[in-house]
Amino acid sequence: MIFVRNFFLGVVCVLSVSAFSAYAADWPERPVRIIVPFGAGSADTAARLLADGLRQRSGKVVVVENRPGAGQNVGAGVLYRATADGSTLMVTAPGPLVINQFLYPRLEFDLHAFTPVTLLTTDPLVFVVNSKSPYKTLQSFIDEAKRNPGKRSYASAGAGATSHMMTAILFAMAGVEVIHVPYKGGAEAALALLAGHVDFLASSPVSAVPQIQGGTFRALAVSAKAGAAILPGITPVATAGVPGYDYATWLAVVAPPHVAPAVAQHISNTIEAVFKSPELRNKLSVFGSLYEGGGPARLAHWIKDERVKWKASVEASGAKSQ
């Protein structure tokens, strides 16, 4: 009897794996919905490039659905409740996967339950000052902050924004006190720097490059050790005064909980095929983004490591959400 039971269990397992593999090979066999947990604009460019590539490759309907709100938690909640068949995906920044557990006392989803698909892009920030300021290097700014603690200031796109936390951990690692001044978005923060209301700003490269090239901003360093292709010659923070610093925003593709590993891997392979296009990679590079890929295993390890890093940045920022 035990032999018979085990035999039938084995048959069921084989059939189940075969069914998942067959479904994976046919993906997508139905319309695909890509949730983007922030508003339309330059931030969701990668998601729309992915959607266009999937449409062209599969001939199926692929729609991008912007669901902003609550620090990207609204969109994450939509994905969490979606059917686990691979027809709903989310292109997300770090918030729902690694940051929000340290910011929000309660989440309506289990961030550990999402199915990793692949890392999509990494996107370093650039630290800038007003070109009329006396600071020519990051080290000169840090030295001034050490001489006059609490007398210098930095702008951010808002309390709890990545620009806030990445700057807070920068100055915490440098051992200096610089006052945080939050604004309602990156545009307002940039205007504050232009007007001389603040001394320092972390900006996306695509937003900062026109100001840098126009001579109104001066770039001091980029946040990632790898640098930024859109800003050749700008030194990474790690070699510009704060050893060990290596932060970037990023985008990842995740699926609802309980999506079969074979399906997740097949979706990742399809995304990899889409982004083999030099044209798509060039479009990403215009925004300062670097395509990463690597599949479910790499993304799972990436998220684990990033949770440690971003926990430190949240603690340094003092940011809290209700």
Residue frames as qw, qx, qy, qz and C-alpha x, y, z in Angstrom:
[[0.000, 0.885, 0.466, 0.000, 0.00, 0.00, 0.00],
 [0.302, -0.783, 0.112, 0.532, 2.83, 2.39, 0.84],
 [0.406, -0.112, 0.609, 0.672, 4.45, 1.61, -2.51],
 [0.206, 0.612, 0.675, 0.357, 1.20, 2.28, -4.37],
 [0.126, -0.926, -0.282, 0.216, 0.58, 5.54, -2.49],
 [0.361, -0.631, 0.303, 0.616, 4.12, 6.77, -3.17],
 [0.399, 0.159, 0.686, 0.587, 3.83, 5.74, -6.81],
 [0.117, 0.785, 0.564, 0.227, 0.67, 7.80, -7.28],
 [0.254, -0.886, -0.056, 0.383, 2.16, 10.77, -5.40],
 [0.430, -0.341, 0.492, 0.676, 5.13, 10.61, -7.74],
 [0.301, 0.452, 0.686, 0.484, 2.85, 10.55, -10.78],
 [0.046, -0.916, -0.396, 0.050, 0.92, 13.57, -9.46],
 [0.355, -0.741, 0.167, 0.545, 4.15, 15.51, -8.88],
 [0.412, -0.058, 0.618, 0.667, 5.44, 14.70, -12.38],
 [0.183, 0.659, 0.645, 0.341, 2.14, 15.71, -13.95],
 [0.175, -0.920, -0.238, 0.259, 2.09, 18.94, -11.92],
 [0.373, -0.557, 0.357, 0.650, 5.61, 19.90, -12.98],
 [0.349, 0.204, 0.704, 0.584, 4.80, 19.02, -16.57],
 [0.077, 0.821, 0.556, 0.106, 1.66, 21.16, -16.46],
 [0.233, -0.876, -0.009, 0.421, 3.55, 24.14, -15.06],
 [0.412, -0.325, 0.535, 0.663, 6.32, 23.69, -17.63],
 [0.290, 0.462, 0.708, 0.448, 3.80, 23.53, -20.44],
 [0.028, -0.925, -0.372, 0.076, 2.07, 26.66, -19.19],
 [0.361, -0.713, 0.202, 0.567, 5.40, 28.43, -18.84],
 [0.419, -0.024, 0.630, 0.654, 6.34, 27.59, -22.41],
 [0.150, 0.644, 0.640, 0.391, 3.06, 29.11, -23.62],
 [0.213, -0.775, -0.304, 0.511, 3.35, 32.30, -21.54],
 [0.333, 0.171, 0.503, -0.779, 1.71, 34.65, -22.11],
 [0.046, 0.301, 0.890, 0.339, -1.40, 32.84, -23.27],
 [0.089, -0.826, -0.557, -0.001, -3.64, 35.67, -22.00],
 [0.130, 0.870, -0.021, 0.475, -3.38, 39.47, -21.66],
 [0.641, -0.141, -0.409, 0.634, -0.59, 40.61, -19.35],
 [0.201, -0.936, -0.150, -0.246, -1.04, 43.43, -16.85],
 [0.599, 0.133, -0.349, 0.708, 2.03, 45.26, -15.58],
 [0.368, -0.878, -0.302, 0.045, 1.37, 47.15, -12.36],
 [0.443, 0.377, -0.221, 0.783, 3.50, 50.26, -11.81],
 [0.422, -0.656, -0.566, 0.268, 3.09, 51.51, -8.23],
 [0.205, -0.504, -0.063, 0.837, 3.91, 55.13, -9.07],
 [0.423, 0.741, 0.222, -0.471, 2.55, 57.76, -11.44],
 [0.751, 0.533, 0.262, 0.289, 3.05, 57.97, -15.18],
 [0.024, 0.965, -0.246, -0.083, 6.15, 59.79, -16.37],
 [0.398, 0.662, -0.633, 0.057, 9.88, 59.18, -16.71],
 [0.404, -0.409, 0.750, -0.328, 9.89, 56.84, -13.69],
 [0.788, 0.136, 0.554, -0.229, 7.78, 54.23, -15.49],
 [0.431, 0.667, -0.452, -0.407, 9.73, 54.38, -18.76],
 [0.015, -0.338, 0.939, 0.058, 11.33, 50.96, -18.23],
 [0.471, 0.241, 0.777, -0.341, 7.92, 49.36, -17.59],
 [0.593, 0.655, 0.126, -0.450, 6.54, 50.80, -20.82],
 [0.280, 0.608, -0.688, -0.281, 9.58, 49.70, -22.80],
 [0.228, -0.116, 0.960, -0.115, 9.10, 46.21, -21.35],
 [0.563, 0.438, 0.551, -0.434, 5.40, 46.23, -22.25],
 [0.522, 0.691, -0.240, -0.440, 6.15, 47.28, -25.84],
 [0.121, 0.486, -0.854, -0.143, 8.79, 44.59, -26.16],
 [0.363, 0.069, 0.897, -0.242, 6.48, 41.88, -24.82],
 [0.606, 0.567, 0.267, -0.490, 3.71, 42.96, -27.20],
 [0.446, 0.668, -0.480, -0.352, 6.03, 42.77, -30.19],
 [0.004, 0.370, -0.929, 0.004, 7.49, 39.44, -29.13],
 [0.264, 0.155, 0.917, -0.256, 4.26, 37.66, -28.19],
 [0.180, -0.256, -0.601, -0.736, 1.58, 39.44, -30.20],
 [0.340, -0.570, -0.740, 0.113, -0.53, 39.49, -27.02],
 [0.173, -0.860, -0.140, -0.460, -2.16, 42.38, -25.20],
 [0.600, -0.200, -0.425, 0.647, 0.15, 43.89, -22.55],
 [0.118, -0.863, -0.210, -0.444, -1.09, 46.88, -20.55],
 [0.376, 0.103, -0.488, 0.781, 0.67, 49.11, -18.05],
 [0.404, -0.749, -0.457, -0.257, -1.49, 50.11, -15.10],
 [0.208, 0.391, -0.413, 0.796, -0.24, 52.95, -12.92],
 [0.606, -0.632, -0.463, -0.134, -1.42, 52.48, -9.33],
 [0.294, 0.421, -0.426, 0.745, 0.38, 55.13, -7.24],
 [0.538, -0.662, -0.058, -0.519, -0.17, 55.88, -3.57],
 [0.785, -0.587, 0.158, -0.119, 1.07, 55.22, -0.04],
 [0.235, -0.699, 0.658, 0.154, 4.74, 54.96, -0.95],
 [0.407, 0.309, -0.774, -0.374, 3.99, 52.34, -3.66],
 [0.250, -0.017, 0.897, -0.363, 2.00, 50.19, -1.23],
 [0.654, 0.372, 0.219, -0.621, -1.26, 50.61, -3.19],
 [0.631, 0.496, -0.499, -0.327, 0.19, 49.00, -6.31],
 [0.124, 0.316, -0.923, 0.183, 1.91, 46.29, -4.25],
 [0.475, 0.098, 0.672, -0.560, -1.43, 45.45, -2.64],
 [0.725, 0.442, -0.097, -0.519, -3.00, 45.03, -6.08],
 [0.489, 0.450, -0.741, -0.092, -0.28, 42.60, -7.09],
 [0.154, -0.227, 0.867, -0.415, -0.51, 40.71, -3.80],
 [0.601, 0.233, 0.541, -0.539, -4.19, 39.95, -4.46],
 [0.554, 0.486, -0.416, -0.532, -3.71, 39.01, -8.14],
 [0.984, 0.066, 0.091, -0.142, -4.07, 35.49, -9.51],
 [0.444, -0.620, 0.600, 0.242, -0.84, 33.52, -9.36],
 [0.835, 0.365, 0.401, 0.097, -0.74, 32.58, -13.04],
 [0.530, -0.172, 0.337, 0.759, 1.90, 35.03, -14.28],
 [0.247, 0.672, 0.512, 0.474, -0.58, 37.25, -16.09],
 [0.184, -0.964, -0.065, -0.181, -0.03, 40.09, -13.59],
 [0.719, 0.055, -0.221, 0.657, 3.43, 41.49, -12.91],
 [0.200, -0.966, -0.117, 0.112, 4.76, 44.55, -11.14],
 [0.595, 0.418, -0.151, 0.670, 7.69, 46.76, -12.07],
 [0.480, -0.852, -0.207, -0.018, 8.64, 48.32, -8.76],
 [0.197, 0.725, -0.440, 0.492, 11.27, 50.50, -7.15],
 [0.337, 0.163, -0.817, 0.439, 12.80, 49.46, -3.78],
 [0.401, -0.328, 0.240, -0.821, 9.89, 50.74, -1.66],
 [0.857, -0.190, -0.031, -0.478, 7.52, 47.75, -1.37],
 [0.904, 0.137, -0.393, 0.096, 10.27, 45.13, -1.43],
 [0.689, 0.040, -0.429, 0.583, 12.94, 46.48, 0.90],
 [0.119, 0.297, -0.237, 0.917, 12.15, 49.90, 2.38],
 [0.464, -0.461, -0.189, -0.732, 8.53, 50.12, 3.47],
 [0.763, -0.357, -0.533, 0.078, 8.79, 47.44, 6.15],
 [0.509, -0.162, -0.362, 0.764, 11.03, 49.89, 8.02],
 [0.036, -0.182, -0.064, -0.981, 8.83, 52.93, 7.34],
 [0.580, -0.300, -0.276, -0.705, 5.28, 51.69, 7.86],
 [0.397, -0.292, 0.718, -0.492, 3.99, 50.12, 11.10],
 [0.661, 0.213, 0.691, -0.202, 1.59, 47.89, 9.11],
 [0.200, 0.311, -0.631, -0.682, 1.45, 46.64, 5.53],
 [0.788, 0.163, 0.237, -0.544, -1.53, 44.95, 3.92],
 [0.878, 0.377, -0.288, -0.065, 0.74, 42.51, 2.12],
 [0.801, -0.456, 0.295, 0.250, 3.60, 40.18, 3.04],
 [0.297, 0.848, -0.365, -0.245, 6.54, 41.66, 1.17],
 [0.293, -0.437, 0.843, 0.114, 8.43, 38.37, 1.56],
 [0.665, 0.255, 0.683, -0.163, 5.71, 36.52, -0.36],
 [0.533, 0.736, -0.131, -0.397, 6.12, 38.13, -3.79],
 [0.906, 0.115, 0.319, 0.253, 7.66, 35.89, -6.45],
 [0.177, -0.690, 0.376, 0.593, 10.98, 37.27, -7.73],
 [0.788, 0.574, 0.220, 0.009, 11.23, 37.40, -11.52],
 [0.720, 0.250, 0.034, 0.646, 14.25, 39.55, -12.39],
 [0.251, -0.646, -0.044, 0.719, 16.15, 42.70, -11.58],
 [0.523, 0.765, 0.350, 0.136, 15.37, 45.16, -14.36],
 [0.406, 0.725, -0.108, 0.547, 17.55, 48.28, -13.97],
 [0.542, -0.503, -0.294, 0.606, 19.85, 50.03, -11.56],
 [0.167, 0.832, 0.230, 0.476, 19.66, 53.81, -11.38],
 [0.526, -0.229, -0.337, 0.746, 22.29, 55.75, -9.42],
 [0.033, -0.964, -0.262, 0.039, 21.66, 59.28, -8.19],
 [0.542, 0.390, -0.113, 0.735, 24.04, 62.20, -8.59],
 [0.394, -0.723, -0.338, 0.455, 24.91, 64.56, -5.73],
 [0.373, 0.576, 0.213, 0.695, 24.98, 68.17, -6.88],
 [0.248, -0.596, -0.309, 0.698, 25.48, 71.68, -5.56],
 [0.304, 0.928, 0.170, -0.131, 24.71, 75.09, -7.01],
 [0.753, 0.382, 0.016, 0.536, 27.51, 76.02, -9.41],
 [0.033, 0.828, -0.137, 0.543, 27.93, 79.32, -7.53],
 [0.769, -0.634, 0.063, -0.039, 28.79, 77.49, -4.32],
 [0.019, -0.805, 0.593, 0.014, 32.46, 77.15, -3.27],
 [0.733, -0.238, 0.634, -0.064, 32.34, 73.32, -3.17],
 [0.433, 0.563, -0.576, -0.404, 34.29, 71.70, -6.00],
 [0.430, 0.135, -0.893, -0.007, 34.40, 68.18, -4.55],
 [0.712, -0.501, -0.433, -0.232, 32.35, 66.02, -2.19],
 [0.683, -0.202, -0.424, 0.559, 35.24, 66.02, 0.26],
 [0.143, 0.224, -0.120, 0.957, 35.27, 69.84, 0.38],
 [0.522, -0.478, -0.257, -0.658, 31.56, 69.82, 1.28],
 [0.810, -0.370, -0.445, 0.093, 32.11, 67.19, 3.98],
 [0.528, 0.017, -0.333, 0.781, 35.06, 69.16, 5.39],
 [0.138, -0.367, -0.006, -0.920, 32.90, 72.30, 5.61],
 [0.703, -0.456, -0.352, -0.416, 30.11, 70.34, 7.32],
 [0.759, -0.227, -0.457, 0.403, 32.63, 69.05, 9.88],
 [0.296, 0.139, -0.228, 0.917, 33.85, 72.59, 10.61],
 [0.323, -0.070, 0.128, -0.935, 30.29, 73.91, 10.95],
 [0.040, -0.230, -0.972, 0.009, 27.96, 71.11, 12.11],
 [0.097, 0.654, 0.701, -0.267, 24.29, 71.80, 11.45],
 [0.039, 0.641, -0.045, -0.766, 25.01, 74.88, 9.31],
 [0.161, 0.224, -0.697, -0.662, 24.73, 73.25, 5.87],
 [0.654, 0.233, 0.467, -0.548, 21.51, 71.79, 4.40],
 [0.045, -0.073, 0.862, 0.500, 20.32, 69.33, 1.78],
 [0.620, 0.161, 0.002, -0.767, 17.03, 69.10, -0.11],
 [0.209, 0.021, 0.971, 0.113, 15.07, 65.96, -0.91],
 [0.315, -0.205, -0.609, -0.699, 11.93, 65.01, -2.81],
 [0.667, -0.483, -0.129, -0.552, 10.20, 64.46, 0.54],
 [0.406, -0.478, 0.696, -0.349, 10.66, 62.80, 3.91],
 [0.770, 0.005, 0.622, -0.141, 11.12, 59.08, 3.28],
 [0.709, 0.676, -0.123, -0.161, 11.97, 59.55, -0.41],
 [0.924, 0.043, 0.013, 0.379, 15.00, 57.64, -1.68],
 [0.383, 0.671, -0.135, 0.621, 16.81, 60.95, -2.23],
 [0.463, -0.760, 0.200, -0.409, 16.28, 61.67, 1.48],
 [0.907, -0.377, 0.190, 0.000, 17.52, 58.31, 2.73],
 [0.846, 0.305, -0.003, 0.438, 20.45, 58.05, 0.33],
 [0.196, 0.737, -0.213, 0.611, 21.71, 61.47, 1.41],
 [0.622, -0.681, 0.186, -0.337, 21.08, 60.81, 5.10],
 [0.955, -0.199, 0.122, 0.181, 23.14, 57.61, 5.06],
 [0.624, 0.569, -0.101, 0.526, 25.86, 59.42, 3.08],
 [0.047, -0.752, 0.282, -0.594, 26.31, 62.04, 5.78],
 [0.823, -0.506, 0.166, -0.198, 25.90, 59.47, 8.57],
 [0.942, 0.080, 0.017, 0.325, 28.75, 57.43, 7.08],
 [0.442, 0.609, -0.142, 0.643, 30.82, 60.61, 6.69],
 [0.513, -0.408, -0.517, 0.551, 30.14, 61.50, 10.33],
 [0.085, 0.058, -0.003, 0.995, 28.75, 64.97, 9.67],
 [0.141, 0.594, 0.675, -0.414, 25.54, 66.80, 10.60],
 [0.020, -0.030, -0.422, -0.906, 23.71, 68.35, 7.65],
 [0.394, 0.286, 0.498, -0.718, 20.13, 69.61, 7.97],
 [0.192, 0.290, 0.864, 0.363, 17.43, 67.90, 5.89],
 [0.316, 0.353, 0.119, -0.873, 14.89, 70.13, 4.11],
 [0.369, 0.280, 0.871, 0.162, 12.09, 68.09, 2.47],
 [0.288, 0.281, -0.203, -0.893, 10.14, 69.37, -0.55],
 [0.732, 0.320, 0.456, -0.392, 7.10, 68.15, -2.47],
 [0.852, 0.476, 0.202, 0.084, 8.94, 66.30, -5.19],
 [0.726, -0.099, 0.220, 0.644, 12.24, 66.44, -7.01],
 [0.309, 0.662, 0.284, 0.621, 11.35, 69.49, -9.11],
 [0.331, -0.915, -0.084, -0.217, 10.72, 71.65, -6.03],
 [0.765, -0.518, 0.139, 0.356, 13.93, 70.41, -4.43],
 [0.641, 0.230, 0.274, 0.679, 15.91, 71.31, -7.55],
 [0.061, 0.829, 0.212, 0.514, 14.38, 74.80, -7.62],
 [0.570, -0.821, -0.015, 0.041, 15.39, 75.26, -3.98],
 [0.752, -0.246, 0.226, 0.568, 18.99, 74.43, -4.85],
 [0.424, 0.531, 0.316, 0.662, 18.91, 76.79, -7.84],
 [0.173, -0.885, -0.168, -0.398, 17.57, 79.59, -5.62],
 [0.307, 0.453, -0.560, 0.623, 20.25, 78.99, -3.00],
 [0.652, -0.528, 0.063, -0.541, 17.81, 77.97, -0.28],
 [0.921, -0.316, 0.227, 0.031, 19.72, 74.73, 0.32],
 [0.131, -0.764, 0.576, 0.258, 23.32, 73.63, -0.25],
 [0.093, -0.281, 0.939, 0.174, 23.15, 70.07, -1.54],
 [0.768, 0.217, 0.110, -0.592, 20.84, 67.74, -3.48],
 [0.377, -0.084, 0.899, 0.206, 20.60, 64.11, -4.61],
 [0.562, 0.487, -0.039, -0.668, 19.02, 64.08, -8.08],
 [0.847, 0.267, 0.451, 0.091, 18.27, 61.58, -10.80],
 [0.440, -0.238, 0.444, 0.744, 20.88, 61.94, -13.57],
 [0.251, 0.512, 0.638, 0.518, 18.26, 62.59, -16.26],
 [0.138, -0.929, -0.343, -0.011, 16.96, 65.57, -14.26],
 [0.458, -0.758, 0.121, 0.448, 20.40, 66.89, -13.30],
 [0.652, 0.075, 0.429, 0.621, 22.27, 66.54, -16.59],
 [0.264, 0.777, 0.330, 0.467, 20.65, 69.58, -18.31],
 [0.332, -0.943, -0.001, -0.032, 21.47, 71.72, -15.25],
 [0.712, -0.440, 0.322, 0.442, 25.02, 70.36, -15.10],
 [0.577, 0.302, 0.444, 0.616, 25.58, 70.92, -18.81],
 [0.080, 0.866, 0.300, 0.393, 23.96, 74.35, -18.56],
 [0.398, 0.347, -0.367, 0.766, 26.34, 75.36, -15.80],
 [0.441, -0.607, 0.032, -0.661, 23.80, 75.88, -13.02],
 [0.884, -0.434, 0.133, -0.113, 24.56, 72.67, -11.08],
 [0.212, 0.643, -0.733, 0.066, 27.95, 71.18, -10.26],
 [0.942, -0.122, -0.282, -0.137, 28.16, 67.40, -9.92],
 [0.283, -0.726, 0.585, -0.224, 30.24, 66.26, -6.95],
 [0.143, -0.242, 0.959, -0.026, 29.77, 62.47, -7.05],
 [0.683, -0.067, -0.476, -0.550, 27.47, 59.65, -8.15],
 [0.691, -0.439, 0.344, -0.459, 25.95, 57.29, -5.60],
 [0.994, 0.028, 0.094, -0.057, 26.91, 53.91, -7.08],
 [0.566, -0.526, 0.507, 0.382, 30.40, 52.42, -7.09],
 [0.632, 0.287, 0.599, 0.399, 29.92, 51.53, -10.75],
 [0.080, -0.258, 0.193, 0.943, 29.37, 55.18, -11.63],
 [0.502, 0.627, 0.467, -0.370, 26.82, 56.38, -14.18],
 [0.566, 0.216, 0.544, 0.581, 27.24, 56.05, -17.94],
 [0.163, 0.864, 0.386, 0.280, 25.22, 59.21, -18.50],
 [0.219, -0.962, 0.156, -0.045, 27.75, 61.12, -16.33],
 [0.881, 0.179, -0.165, 0.407, 31.18, 59.95, -17.49],
 [0.401, 0.458, -0.294, 0.737, 34.02, 61.29, -15.42],
 [0.459, -0.632, 0.145, -0.608, 31.95, 61.95, -12.29],
 [0.213, 0.315, -0.862, 0.335, 33.55, 60.14, -9.35],
 [0.639, -0.434, -0.614, -0.162, 31.59, 57.61, -7.25],
 [0.476, -0.792, 0.117, -0.365, 31.00, 58.58, -3.63],
 [0.940, -0.308, 0.019, 0.145, 33.06, 55.57, -2.48],
 [0.731, 0.089, 0.044, 0.675, 36.21, 57.08, -4.00],
 [0.132, 0.676, 0.115, 0.716, 35.26, 60.72, -3.45],
 [0.121, -0.506, 0.399, -0.755, 35.35, 60.82, 0.33],
 [0.703, -0.250, 0.393, -0.537, 33.08, 58.12, 1.82],
 [0.218, 0.290, -0.919, -0.153, 34.60, 54.63, 1.38],
 [0.100, 0.165, 0.956, -0.219, 32.09, 51.79, 1.35],
 [0.434, 0.458, 0.299, -0.716, 29.17, 53.92, 0.17],
 [0.031, 0.046, -0.820, -0.570, 27.29, 52.21, -2.69],
 [0.362, 0.459, 0.650, -0.486, 23.61, 53.03, -3.19],
 [0.127, 0.022, -0.556, -0.821, 21.35, 53.19, -6.22],
 [0.673, 0.209, 0.324, -0.631, 17.67, 53.12, -6.84],
 [0.036, -0.148, 0.919, 0.363, 16.53, 50.20, -8.98],
 [0.724, 0.109, -0.047, -0.679, 13.57, 48.56, -10.66],
 [0.164, -0.147, 0.976, 0.000, 12.63, 44.91, -10.37],
 [0.626, -0.060, -0.456, -0.630, 9.94, 42.69, -11.86],
 [0.179, -0.076, 0.894, -0.404, 7.99, 40.61, -9.36],
 [0.459, -0.232, -0.685, -0.516, 4.89, 38.42, -9.59],
 [0.666, -0.502, 0.044, -0.551, 2.14, 37.58, -7.07],
 [0.430, -0.416, 0.764, -0.240, 2.79, 35.04, -4.32],
 [0.712, 0.041, 0.687, -0.136, 2.82, 31.34, -5.28],
 [0.651, 0.649, -0.248, -0.307, 3.65, 31.75, -8.98],
 [0.977, -0.034, 0.146, 0.151, 5.34, 28.51, -10.06],
 [0.436, -0.627, 0.404, 0.503, 9.15, 28.70, -10.34],
 [0.523, 0.178, 0.656, 0.514, 9.04, 27.44, -13.93],
 [0.211, 0.854, 0.436, 0.189, 6.66, 30.25, -14.88],
 [0.252, -0.925, 0.077, 0.274, 8.78, 32.90, -13.13],
 [0.526, -0.368, 0.540, 0.545, 11.91, 31.63, -14.87],
 [0.455, 0.453, 0.628, 0.440, 10.21, 31.61, -18.25],
 [0.056, 0.966, 0.253, 0.015, 8.98, 35.18, -17.78],
 [0.397, -0.768, 0.293, 0.408, 12.52, 36.19, -16.81],
 [0.558, -0.030, 0.630, 0.539, 13.92, 34.51, -19.93],
 [0.325, 0.731, 0.526, 0.288, 11.37, 36.36, -22.06],
 [0.136, -0.977, -0.037, 0.161, 12.31, 39.69, -20.48],
 [0.526, -0.500, 0.469, 0.504, 15.99, 38.92, -21.08],
 [0.509, 0.313, 0.634, 0.491, 15.22, 38.27, -24.75],
 [0.141, 0.920, 0.354, 0.094, 13.31, 41.55, -25.00],
 [0.215, -0.949, 0.154, 0.173, 16.17, 43.57, -23.52],
 [0.725, -0.096, 0.424, 0.535, 18.80, 42.00, -25.74],
 [0.409, 0.790, 0.323, 0.322, 17.76, 44.73, -28.15],
 [0.480, -0.039, -0.088, 0.872, 20.52, 47.40, -28.31],
 [0.091, -0.524, -0.293, -0.794, 17.80, 49.92, -29.14],
 [0.604, -0.685, -0.360, -0.193, 15.97, 49.26, -25.86],
 [0.719, -0.370, -0.215, 0.549, 19.18, 49.38, -23.84],
 [0.319, 0.218, 0.087, 0.918, 20.10, 52.68, -25.45],
 [0.309, -0.655, -0.335, -0.602, 16.68, 54.09, -24.58],
 [0.713, -0.614, -0.307, 0.143, 17.26, 53.11, -20.95],
 [0.645, -0.118, -0.097, 0.749, 20.73, 54.65, -20.91],
 [0.074, 0.571, 0.193, 0.795, 19.28, 58.02, -21.94],
 [0.544, -0.722, -0.153, -0.398, 17.58, 58.04, -18.52],
 [0.087, -0.656, 0.648, -0.378, 20.74, 56.98, -16.71],
 [0.862, -0.190, 0.338, -0.327, 19.45, 53.41, -16.26],
 [0.142, 0.459, -0.860, -0.170, 21.47, 50.25, -16.73],
 [0.881, -0.045, -0.258, -0.395, 19.70, 47.00, -17.65],
 [0.325, -0.529, 0.743, -0.248, 20.60, 44.23, -15.20],
 [0.813, 0.094, -0.481, -0.315, 18.61, 41.00, -15.62],
 [0.028, 0.420, -0.836, 0.352, 19.81, 37.86, -13.87],
 [0.568, -0.197, -0.750, -0.275, 16.55, 36.00, -13.21],
 [0.663, -0.633, -0.239, -0.320, 14.68, 34.97, -10.05],
 [0.825, -0.287, -0.270, 0.405, 17.71, 33.69, -8.10],
 [0.418, 0.222, -0.106, 0.875, 19.72, 36.87, -8.56],
 [0.264, -0.588, -0.141, -0.751, 16.77, 39.08, -7.63],
 [0.769, -0.548, -0.322, -0.072, 16.07, 37.03, -4.47],
 [0.717, -0.186, -0.206, 0.639, 19.68, 37.51, -3.31],
 [0.198, 0.407, 0.074, 0.889, 19.63, 41.17, -4.35],
 [0.459, -0.669, -0.249, -0.529, 16.52, 41.89, -2.28],
 [0.804, -0.467, -0.294, 0.223, 18.02, 40.16, 0.76],
 [0.584, -0.023, -0.101, 0.805, 21.18, 42.28, 0.56],
 [0.023, 0.488, 0.184, 0.853, 19.30, 45.49, -0.18],
 [0.562, -0.702, -0.379, -0.218, 17.09, 45.09, 2.89],
 [0.699, -0.404, -0.208, 0.552, 20.18, 45.33, 5.07],
 [0.369, 0.141, 0.114, 0.912, 21.47, 48.43, 3.26],
 [0.174, -0.549, -0.326, -0.750, 18.17, 50.28, 3.18],
 [0.615, -0.652, -0.435, 0.087, 17.39, 49.51, 6.82],
 [0.558, -0.286, -0.123, 0.769, 20.57, 51.43, 7.67],
 [0.133, 0.263, 0.259, 0.920, 19.52, 54.32, 5.43],
 [0.399, -0.667, -0.473, -0.415, 16.04, 54.53, 6.95],
 [0.646, -0.581, -0.337, 0.362, 17.53, 54.57, 10.44],
 [0.450, -0.093, 0.034, 0.888, 19.96, 57.32, 9.41],
 [0.040, -0.422, -0.384, -0.821, 17.15, 59.40, 7.89],
 [0.105, 0.154, 0.634, -0.750, 14.82, 59.09, 10.88],
 [0.426, -0.035, -0.404, -0.809, 11.92, 58.83, 8.42],
 [0.203, 0.196, 0.899, -0.336, 8.62, 57.40, 9.67],
 [0.335, -0.186, -0.499, -0.777, 5.20, 56.95, 8.08],
 [0.490, -0.074, 0.506, -0.706, 1.87, 56.72, 9.83]]
